[in-house]
Amino acid sequence: MELPFAESWKIKMVEAIRKSTREERERWIKEAYYNVFQLRSDQVYIDLITDSGTGAMSDRQWAAMMLGDESYAGASSFFNLKEMIRQITGFSYIIPTHQGRAAENVLFSYLVHEGDVIPGNSHFDTTKGHIEARKAIALDCTIDEAKDTQLELPFKGNVDINKLEDALIRFAARIPFIIVTITNNTAGGQPVSMQNMQEVRRLADKYNKPVLFDSARFAENAYFIKTREEGYKDKTIKEISREMFALADGMTMSAKKDGIVNMGGFIATRREEWYEGAKGYCVQYEGYLTYGGMNGRDMNALAVGLDENTEFGNLETRIRQVVYLAERLDEFGIPYQRPAGGHAIFVDAPKVLTHVPKEEFPAQTLTIELFLEAGIRGCEIGYILADRDPVTHENRFGGIDLLRLAIPRRVYTNNHMDVIAIALKNVYDRRESITRGVKILWEAPIMRHFTVKLERLA
């Protein structure tokens, strides 16, 4: 008999979590203006708002923290991190930052200017925010199939090559670089195939444009290439990662995801001019070049985390838990972006709350309902996150409206996945009675979903 699957780690320390009452949750979410970002963490039972910085570090990572070198300049911890990044990516020039959006801020301060157009596959909120704040355009060139949540495709995060070439012809000199997000978070945590990255590289070379990877979940993307793409099943995650990054000129990374640290990020590139152009902004915004925005102990932990999380067993444990939750939702007929992503389940909110009009934000409404049901905090990845069009100032309803349930790494058990599934089923079973959503009382001009104030409609 074949042995059942089990986690590739054992538990060494636990943290207590508290259940709350429906009455408490009603009060808390109202006080938070129906924005789950404004809830206190101790008001949440199972926290799926993000997988960023919420993972559990390993014993090796904690041990490495004790050896952190906090020297202001030339810290050995920086050179440990630099060598690990070089081994995995092949990039020679490294700038540490305090997180991914800081890496974008530093690099984009050099690369992005007013009037520029940056094509890519579903730029995430911070990426789009940093582009639009500089009065440039984030042009989505994701394949159209990504909008059909019930369509099963192995690489639904791919760049549409025809759209990309049209953009390269149309905007020409206005394009400073092409960005590819691996995995594609906004499209539902969907991976990008190696073949697609190769096609992007060929186009980039044809039109003499550099390629930047938004690499927060590159290891998960490599896992999907290994398990789904022909010719890669016998290659290691590290080998696949090197092959991916050989197709790029540089990367930004939020190390809080696949690096499994609580805080950290970096820029890595093979282009000396990018490094020279960006490093002044690092000193201005983050810190000196050998620590950026990171402590030495965190750089040590990140070096170990990158090494550990580019091993198949660690990734398999993590992604199979996401698949387990997806299979439970399948039992109840709850629609989500298929196939299940690497880091989260993305529930198709308009297909659940069919009576809530798009103007009342179905995904945000479903996020609120799930918290009220069981104290589970998800995150809207949809119409509120999309912000308003910078020209027309109208809400952007052209994308998909999803409730993201991001699973922290090495934190919850499958029993927690069962609680999430049943809670969603309970909301799904009463979906016909949910006919109104929310309206915006106040919003920031960029990246509004973090701080937006909402009112629940009767």
N, C-alpha and C positions, 0 to 999 in steps of 0.2 A: 504494500500500500504506500502511495506517495505521501510524504510528510506535508502537513499544512504549512502555509506561509506564516512566518513570524517576523517581528521587527528585528532589525540588525543592531539593536542596542538594548541595554537593560536600564531600568530606572534607578537613580541613585539619590535623588532628592525630590520632594514634592512641595507644592504650594496649595494651601487651602483656598477654595472658592466658595462663595455663598449664594444660595438661592434666595430669591425675593418674592414678594407677593404681587399679584396683579395690581392691587391698589397702590403699592409703592411705585411700580413701574409707570402707571398712569401719571402719577405726580411728577416723577423724575423726567419723563420724556416731555411733558408740558413745560417744565422749568427749563429744559434744554432747547425750547422752541422747535421741537420735533426734528432736531439735528443730532444724530447719534454721536457725532464727534464731540459734542458738548456734554455728554454724559461722563460721570466719574467712573473710573475703572472698577471701583468696588460696588457699583450699581449694576455691573454686568456679570452674568453667570458664565456664559461661554462666549469668548471674545474672538470674533472672526472679522473684525473691521479691516485688518491687514495681516499679511505675513511678513511685514517689514519691521525688523528689529524685535520681533516677538518670539523668535525661536529659542530653544534651549541649547546652550553651549555644551560642548563635550568636556570630559575631564582633561583631555589634552589641551583644549583651549583655555580652561581655567588655570591649568598649570603654566601655560605660556604667558598668561597675564602677570604672573608673579615675577617673571623675568623681564618685564617691560623696561625699556631704557627711555627715561623721560628727559634726556638731554634735549636742549632747545635746537641745536644744530648737529647734524651728523649722527643721530641716534641709531644704534645697531638695529633697533626694531624696524626702522624704515628699510634698511637694507635686507632684513629678513623678508619683509613684505614685497619689496621690489623684486627680489630673486624668485619668489613664488609666482608673482604675476608674470614675470618674464618666462618662466618655465611653462605656464599654462597657456599664455597668449602669444608669446613671441615678441611682444612689444618691449622696446628698450627704454622709452621715456615715460616716467611715472610721476603723477602729482596726486598725493593723498588729499582728500577733502572730508568734511564731517559727514556728508551723506550724498546721495545721488543728485539731488537737486542743486547742491552746492557745486558738484562736478559740472553740471550743465551750466550753472551761472558763470563759473570761471571760464570754461571753454567757449561758451556762446558769447561772452563779453568780447572775445577776440574774433570769433568767426561770423557772428550774425549781426547784420546791420539793417536799418530801415529800408523797406522795399524788397528785401530778400524773400525768396521762396524756398522752403525746405520740404521736399517731398519725402514721404515715408509711409510706413504701414501703421496707421492708427496711433499717432503720437499720444503718449500718456499725458495726464493733466499737467504735471510739472514741465514736461518737455514743451508742450503746446503753450503753456503760460510763459515760459522763458523766451519763446520765439515771438509770441504776440505782444509781449511787453516791450519788445524792441521794434515794434511796428513792422514786423515781418509776417509772412504767411506760412502756416503749417498745412501742407497740402496732403490730404489722405489719399494714398494709392493702394489701399488694401484690396484684395480680391473681393468681388461682389458677393461671392458665396458665403463670406463670413457673416453677412447680415441674416442669412437663413439659419436660425439657431438649430433647427431640427435636421439639417443636412449633415451627414456623416462624411467628413473629409479628414485625412490624416494630418494635413498641414494647412489649416484654415487661417493661419496668421500670415500667409505669404503676401509678398508685394505683387500687385498686378503689373506685369512687365510692360504691357501696352500702355497703361495709364502712365507709368513712369517715363517711358520714352516720349510720349506726347508732352509730358511736363518738361522734359529736358530740351525738347525742340522749341516749345512755346516760350519758356522762360529763360533758357540759355544762360547768359551771364549773370542773371539774377539768382542763380542757384549756387550757393557756396559749397554744399555737400548734400549727400543723400543719407537719410537715417533709416536704419533697420532695427526694429525692436524685437529682441529675442528673450523670452517668448512674447507674443503680442498680447499684452495685458488687456487693453481696451476691447479687443475682439473676443475676449473670453479666455485669456490664458492659453491661446493657441500657438503652436510652434510654427517655425519657419523651416522649410526643408533646406538641405545643403544644395540641392539643385537650384532652388530659387535664389539663394545667396550667390551662387555662381553666376546665374543669369543677371542679377543686379550688378555684380562686379564687371561682367562683360560690357554692359551698358555704360557703367561708370567710366570704364577705360575708353570706350568709343567716344564719349562726350567730354573726356578729361575732367571728371569730377571725383573727388574723394568720397569714401564711404565711412560712416560712423555707425557703430553698433551701440544701441542702448541695451546694456548687457546684464541687467539686474538678475535675470533668471536664465543665464546662458547655459548653466549646467543642466537644468531641466530641459532646455531646448536640445542639448546634446543627447540626453536620455531618449527623447522622442525620435531623434534621427537614428539612434542605435536600434530602437525597437520597432520603428515603422518604415524606415527608408532602406531600399535595396542596396546591399553592398556594405552595410555598416554594422551588422550584428556581431561580427567578430572583433570590432575595434573597441578600444577602451574609451571611456568618457574623456580622458585627458587627450587622447589622440584625436578624437572628434572635435574637441574644443580647439586644439591647435589648428586643425584644418579650417574650422569656421573663421577664426580670427585672422588666418592668412588671407582671407577675402576682404578684410577691412583695413582702413588706414588708422583707425583708432577706436576707442570705446570710452563711454562713461559708464559708471557702475554705482548703483546703490548696493553696497556690500551687506546691507541689512537683510537681504533676501538670501541669495545663494552663497554668501560668505558666512551666514549664520552668526552675525555679531549684532549687538544692540545698537551700535552707532558706527558709521563709517562709510566711506566711498572713495572713489579715485577716478582719475583720468589716466588712460594708457594709450600710447600712440607710437607709431614708427616714424612719424613725420617730425623732424627736428623743428621745422618752422611753427608747427602747432604748439610744441612744447615751449619754444622761446616766446611765442605770442601770448600764451596762457599763463606762464609762470608769474608774471608781474601781477596778474589779477589774483593768483593764489596768495601771494604775499599781502595784497591789499585786503582781500575778503576773508581769507581762511587762516593763514599763518605761514611760517617759514616753510621752505620747499621740502624739508625732510620730516615734517609732521603735518603740514596742511592744517586740517581741522581735527586731527586724531591724536589721542594719547599714545605713547609708546606701547602700553599694555594692550590697547585695542588693536594696534597694528600687528602685534604678535599673535593675538587671538584670531585676527582675520587671516593671517598667513596660514595658520593651522586649519581654519574653517574652509578656506579655498581648497586646500589639499584634501581634506576629508570629504567635502561635498562634490568633488569630481571623481568619486568612486561610485561604482554602480549600485552597491548594496544600500548605501545611504539614500540615494535617489529613489531606488525601487521601493524602499519602505515608505518614503514620503508620498510618492505618486500613487502607490496602491491604496493608501488611505483615502486620497481624493476619489479614486475609482470606487472604493467601498461606499462612500457617501452617495456617489452617483447611482450606484446599483440600488441603494435603498430608495432614492427618489424615483427610479424607474418603477419600482413596485407600486408606487402611488400615482404614477402617471403625471408627475410634476415636470413641466418642460424646462430644460436648461440648455445652454450652449453645448452642442454635441460636436465631437466627443468631449469627455471631461478634460478640463485643462490640467496643467501641471501643478498649479498652486492653489486652485480654487474651483468651486462650482459657481457658475453664473446663471442664476435663475432668470428665465425670460418673463419679466414682470407683466408686460401687456398681455401675454398669453394666459397668465394666472388671473390678473385683475382686469377682466375684459370690460367691465363697466366703468372703469376709471379712465377718463379722457387723458390724452397725452399732455394737455395743458395743465393737468393736476398731478403729473409726475408719478406714474404707476410704480416705478422701481423704488422711489423714496417712500411711497405709501406702503409697499410691501416690506421694506426695511423696518418701518415703524411697527407694523403689525407683528412681525416676527419677534421684535423686542418685547412688545406687550404680551405676546403669547408665552414666552419662556425665558425672557432675559437674555436672548441671544443677539449679539450686535454684529450685523453685517454692514455692508457699505454699498451705496448706490453708485453704479458705474453706468451712467446714462445721461438723461437730458439735463439734469442739474450740473453734473460734472462737465458737460460739454460747453458750459458757459454760453454767453450770447455772441452772436456774430459781431466782430469788431467794427464792421461797416454799417450794417442795418440795425444792430442792437436788438435783434429779435432772437428769441430762444432757438437753439439749434436742435431740431427734432429729426434730423436726417439719419442719425445713427441708430444703434440698438439700445434698449433701456433695460439694464440688467441689475439684479441684486447679486452682488459678489459675496460669497462666503469663503474668505481666504483662510486657509488652514495653516496655523503656525507650525513650524518644523519641530518635531520631537516633543510636543507639548500635550496634546490630547490623545485619548485612546479611542478605539472604535465604539466604545459605549457612549462617548460624547457624540460621535457621528450619528448613533441611533437616536439620541435625544434631539439633535438638529433635524433629522429626517421626520420624526413624529411631529415635532413642533410645526414644521412646514406643512405637513399633511393636515394638521388641524386648521391652519390658516386656509389651505387650499380647499378643504371641505366646506368652509363658510364663505368662499370667494364671491358667491352670488349676492351676499348681503353687503359687500364692500363696494359702494357705488360712488364715493367721493374720495378725493385725495387731499392734497395740500396746496396752498398758495404761498408765494414768496412775500415776506414782509420787508426784508432787507437783504441785500447781497453785495459782496465785494465785486469790483469790476473784473478781476482775474482770479481763477481758482476759487470760485465762490463756494463750492460745496463744503469746504472745511469750516466756514464760519456763517453760512447762510442761516437766516432766521425764518421759520415757517409757521404757518397757522394751519391747523387741521380743519378741513371743511366739514360741516355737519352732514 
